Amino acid sequence: MNTKLQLKVILFLQFFIWGSWLITLGSYMMIKLKFTGIEVGAVYSTMGIASVFMPSLLGIVADRWIPANRLYVLCHLIGAVTLFIAASITSPFLMVLVMLIHCLAFMPTIAISNSISYSCLESQGLDVIEQFPAIRIFGTIGFIVAMWLVSFMQLELSNLQLYIAAGSSVLLSLYSLTLPLIEVTKNDGKEKSIISALGLDAFVLLKQPKMAIFFLFAVLLGGILQITNTFGNPFLHDFDKVPEYADSLVVKFPSVLLSISQISEVVFILFVPFFMKKLGIKYVMLISMLAWVARFGLFAYGDPSPFGFVLLLLSMIVYGCAFDFYNISGSMYVEKTVSPNIRNSAQGLFMTMTNGIGAYLGSMISGIVVDKFTSNTGVIDWHNVWLVFACYSLVLAVIFVLIFQNDTTEQKNAIASN
């Protein structure tokens, strides 16, 4: 079987699972299950909790004991069971508990799927740098297709979205068995310390004021990303309470509109290297923060009317800039700045700060803000909710431009990892 085709299918399904519920589960919980903002935020925060330590732990397991693709199968089978159970839950506490177990199994598979791809391509004598991007794009396609499927089938407010994700997890587990076995790394006599094994070597970077500031803002920007993942879809669904908008396409197919954000992300990633070379990390990240201001500001004034729809559409487009100009550029900055002997640890630290701590704080704090602007009758003042987040992003931008120094050299940091 064609290895590249196999990997394309696997990455398509990997992100299809996520796209089936990530953007729409918040609406299901708020509208159908009547969860509060903080309860919805708590469910989404489980992704952040899992991302803090599970990718590193399962990475060790895959390196030493269980072949990566067999561990991958096990994780997705656990993910399928937990999604199936979550579909029948109506209690906020139980939903948090089950989704936490799900995320503990699912979140590491994102990194494992990359490792599997690298290993399979190398085993076929193929160039990873040349081949992988064209394969990885099928993950984004899978995410978008899942969003469209759930939206066009009118399942955004249904627990069937979780059953679709569960079924896809089973399918992915079975399909992954077609890959050749990836052997665990043989012990070369050089045992790593537990610090190295957990990818914690890079914490030495926090001794440097500039890097400490960078990672602090990675947390703060990671929190921003989680806000629209959690509450973007419920916001669009709430327009059905306005009679003239109840039958609009925005209300009927909000995930289709939101999927433009992912399409924009694919486009803007092409511009990151150019702006990094021309402006440096400081101004690229500043552009990201200002793009987040625009994202939330356009949400605040957007609606399904002709002019308001244009604002919503612009918000989706600007998302690609907001996400890529901090996430991709940040990863590239880490690669350029740290010494080679802690490169992997530094990348792990960056992901922990953004997808772990940042995502957790973003989920919880955004839930508190939404509850703050929810009336006793359950009506949410989305206009002010989005203005709060826009102001937060603007304050971050001002502080960042004042305290962070731009690069003046292309030399790598000579920090050691001891």
N, C-alpha and C positions, 0 to 999 in steps of 0.2 A: 504494500500500500504506500502511496506517496506521502512521505513524512511531512512535507510542508502543508499538504491538504489536511492531514490529520491534526496538525497543530492549529490550523485556521479554524477547524470545527471545534476543537477544545476551547480555544480562546473565545470564540463566538458564544458557546454555551456558558463559559465561565462568567461572562458579563451579562448574558441574557438572564441568568438567574438573578443577578443583582438588579438589573433594570426592571424586572418584573414587579419589584416591590419598593425599591429604595425611594423613589420619588412619590409614590402614590399611597404608601402605607399610612403616612401621616393623615391624609384625608379620610381614609377608612376608619382610623382610630378616633379622630375628632368628630366626624359627622355621624358615623354609624354606631360606634361604641361609646361616644360621648366622653372620651378622655379629655382631661384638661391639657393646657399647653405644657405644663411641667411634666405631666405623665407621658405625653408624646416625646418630649425632650429626653426623658429618662430612657425610653425605649431606644431612641436613636443614639444615646450616649454609649450604649453597649458596644457599638462599633469602635468608639474611641478607647474604651477599656480594653477590649480585645487586642487592639492594635499596639498597645503599649508594650506588651511582652510576648504574646503568642507567636508572632512571626519568627522572633528570634529563637524561642524554645523549640518550635517544630522544625526550624532550620537545622538545629543541632541534631534532632532525631533523624531527619532526612540525611544528614551528613554521616551519621555514625551507625545507625541501627536499622532503619526501615527505608527501603528504596523510595525515592521521592514520588514516583508515580503510584506506588501502592499506598503510601500515606495520603496522597491526593484523593484516591478513591475512598479511603476510609473517612476523610474529612467531609467529603461531599455526601456520603451516605448518612453521616450524623446530621449534616445540614438538611438533608431531605426529611429526615424524621422530625427534626425540630420545627421546620417550616410547616409540615403537615399538622403537628400538634398546635402550633401558633394559630392556624386557621380557625380553630374551634374555641379559642380563648376569648373571654370577655372581661377578664379581670386585669387591671393595670399591673398589679404586682406580678401575676403569673406571666403576663406578656413580657415584662422586663426580664424575668428569670429565664424564660424559654429563649427569647431572642439573644440574651447574653450567651447562653450555651451555643446557639446557632453561630453567633459572631466569633466565638472562640474557635469554632471549627472552620468557618468560612473565610475570615479575614486572612489567615496565613496562606490560603490557597492562591491568593493573588500573586504573592511572591513565589510560591512553589510552581505555579503555572509558568512563570518566567524562567525559573531554573530548569524545568522540564524542557522548555523550548530550546534554551541554550544547549543543553546536553544532547538533545536529539539532533539539532542542526550540526553540532560539532562532530557527532558520531557519523554523520553522513558526509563529512568533509566540506560542509558549507560555511561560508563566512557569516558569523552572527550579526555583525554590524550592518552588513549589506542586506541580509535576508529578514531579520526579525521585525523591523518596522512595518514591512508590508504584511507580515503575519499578525502583528499586534493590532493593526487597524481593524481587524475583524472582531476584536473585543469591543471596540467602540460601536461598530455596526450592530453587534449583538445587543448591546445596551439600548440602542435606539429602536431596534426592531421590537424588543420586549416592551418598551414604553408605548410604541404605536399599537401593538397587539392588545395590551391591557386597555388602552384608551379607546380604540375603535370598537372593541368588544364590550365597551361600557362596564368595565370591571374595576374601575378606579375606587369605587366605594364598596367593593365586594371582597369577601375573603377568598374568592376564587383566584385572585392574584397570587396568594400564598401557595395554593395547590399547584398552580402553573409552575412556580419557582421550585416547589418540591419535586414535581415530576421531571423538570429539567435537570435537577440535581442527580436524580436516579439515572437519567439518560447519560449524563456526563460521566458518572461513575462507571457505567458499563462500557461506554465508548473508550474511556481512558485505558481499559484493560487491553486494548488493541495495540498500545504502544510497547516497544521493546523495553524490557526491564532495565532500569537505571541502577547500576550497582552503587552501594554505599562506598564512601571514601575509605580506603585502607589506612590503617594507622601507620604513620611514617616514623613513629618514635618521638615525635615532637608534640606532646600533649599540650593543648592550650589551657591556660588558666580559665577559671569560671568567668572572670571579667571579660576575657577575650572571646570566649564561647558565646556569651550573651550579647556580644557586640557593644560593650560598654567602654571600650578603649577610648572612644572619641570624646568622652566626657572631659578629658583633659583640655579640650578646646575651650571649655567654658571659663578657663582661667584667663583667657584673652578677652579684654573688654569688648573689642569689636565683634568677636565671634559670639560672645554672650548676648550682645544686643541683637545680632542676627538671629540667633535661635529663639530669643524671646519674641521677636516679631514673627518668627515662623509659627509659634504657638498662637499668637493673636490673629494672624491671618488664617491659620487652619480653622480657628473657631468661626470665622466669617463664612467659610465655604459651607460648613454644616448647616448654617441658618437657612439657606434657600433649599437645600436638600430636604430639610425637615418640614418647612412651612410654605414653600413656593406653591405646591399643588393645593393645599387647603385654602390658600389665599385666592387662587383662581376659582376654585369651586364655590367660594362664598359669594361670588357675583350672581349666583342663582337666586339669592334673596332679593335682588333688585329686579322688579318685574320686566323692565325693558331689556334686561340682559339675560334673562332666564333661559332663553332658547338660542343664545349666541354660541358660536363655535368655540369660544374661549371656555365656556362652561361645559359644553359637551365633550370637548377633547383637549383638556388642559395639558395632558402629558405630551401631546403632539406639539403643542406650542413650546413647552419646556424642552423638548428634544432638540430644538434649534440651538440651545445652549451647547449641547454636545457636538453638534455639527460645527458650530463656531469654534469650539475648542480645537477641532482637527485643523481648521484653517489657520488660527492664530499661532499654533505651535511652529509653523513654518517661519514666522517672523522673529522668534525668540533669539536665534543665533545672531541675526543682523543687529538687533537692538542691544544685545549684550556686548558686542564688539564696539558699537558706536557710543553707547552711553554708560556702560558699566552697570553693576548690580544695583547700586543705589537708585538710579533713575528708572531702571526697569521695574524694580519693586515699587517705586513711587507711582509709576504708571498703573501698576496692578491695584494699588490702594485707591487711586482716583477712579479707576474703572469700577471698583466695588461701590464707591460713592454713587457713581452713575447707575449701577445696577439697582441699588436700593432706591435711589431717588426716582428713577423711571418707574419702578414698581409702585412707589407712593402715589404717583399721579396717573398711572396707567389704568385703563378700564376697557371693556369690550366695545365702546363707541369707536367710530372710525379713527378719530385723532388719538384716543386713548390706546387703541390697539397698536398704532404705530409706536407709541411709547413702550408698550409691552414687548413688541418685536425688537426694538432697539435694546431693551434690557437683556433679551436673550442673546443678541449678537455680542454685546459688550462683555457678557459672561466669559466668552472664550479668551479675551484679553485678560480679564481679571484673574482667571484660574491659571492660565499658562504662564503669564508674566511673573507669577510668584512661585508656582509649583515647579515648573520646568526650569526656569532661570535659577531658582534656589538650589535645585539639585546640581545644575551645572556649576554654580558658584562654589558649592562644597567640593565638587570634583577638582576645580581649578585651584582651590585655596589650600587644602590640607595635603600633608605629605602622603605618599603612596602607601606607607605601612599602616595607616589607619583609615584609608579611603572607604572601605566597606563599612567599618564601624561608624564613620561620619555620616554616610548615607543612611544608615539605620537610625542614627540619632535624629537626623532631619525628618525622617518619616515618623518617628515616635513623637516628635514635637508637633507635627502638623496633623497626621491622621490619628494620633493617639491622644495626647493631652489636649491639643487644640480642638479636635473634634468633640471630645468629651465636654470641655468647657462651653463650646459653641452650642451644643445641643441643650445643655442644662440652662444656660443663661438666656438663650433665645426663648425657651419655654417659659421662663419667669417673666420675660418682657411681654410675651403674648398674653399671659394670664393677667398681667398688670393692665393691659388695654382691652380686656374682655369685660363687658358689662354683666350685671346680674342676670340679664335675660339671655346671655350667651352670645351676644353680638360682639364681634372683634373689630376694633378700630385699626384696620390694617394700614391706613394712611399714616398714622402716627407710629405704628410699629416699624414700618420701613424707614421713616424719617429718623427714628432713634438709631437704627443700624447704619444709615447713611452718615449721620453725625459721628458715630463711633469710628467709621472708616476714615472720615475726614480728619478727626483728631489724631488717629494713628498716623496718617500721612504727614501731618504737620510735625508731630514729634519725631517721626523717622527721619525726615529731611533735615531736621535740626541736629540730631545726635549721631547719625550714622555717616561715617566717612567713606567716600567712594574709593575704589581700587586705583592705585597709581602704578602698580606693577603686575606683571603676569607671572611672577615667580611664585612657586608653591611655598606654602607655609612649611617651615622646617620643624614643626612640633613633632616630638617623638611620642611613642605610645606607651611609655613605661609609667 
